[in-house]
């Protein structure tokens, strides 16, 4: 049982390049999330998917797109990377039943945009 | 919008001593859920403890306990018998009832000193 997996773990991009961060969970969870973590800012929500087939913007969606490919996978795409997108990106998932619903996090992707 | 405030960016505590991390939040909702997550140097996010707003009894998990003051909108974390492995960033988080994403505070960096 791998939980939440993310690829890659590290990535360096040049300004203007594009890339997709992959996330998969094997817990049969309905809801999936993408956060970014910057020093002194905590975790901020980029996009989330409450259930397969739905996606919604979070606090900081500009410059990103997402795809809920199926129940297991939720990808985050940077179409034209900017230095302001240098961050650590976390994917998370939960059952989506609400209440004391624990979010399980992946190990994170450290992205540097030069 | 809901906000979560952690007023202590950094704290330190001697091994075996007790430390309390503060968290306040702002919401007009009556039913919601509160969480503390730990992020050690490995970067992995780990759930420490959680509390339902309509339960007056404070949650406890081994050496970790909370002081939940609903009227004051306060949700502090107490760590007893601090251990070196408790050294980490600690994030307070808020969630509405239902299937909604977490809102995180900016975190408190805790150092346990031998």
Interface residues (C-beta under 8 A of the other chain):
Chain A: X30 X31 X33 X35 X40 X41 X42 X43 X44 X45 X48 X50 X58 X88 X90 X92 X96 X97 X98 X99 X100 X101 X102 X103 X105 X107 X108
Chain B: X9 X33 X35 X43 X44 X45 X47 X50 X52 X91 X95 X97 X98 X99 X100 X101 X102 X103 X104 X105 X106 X107
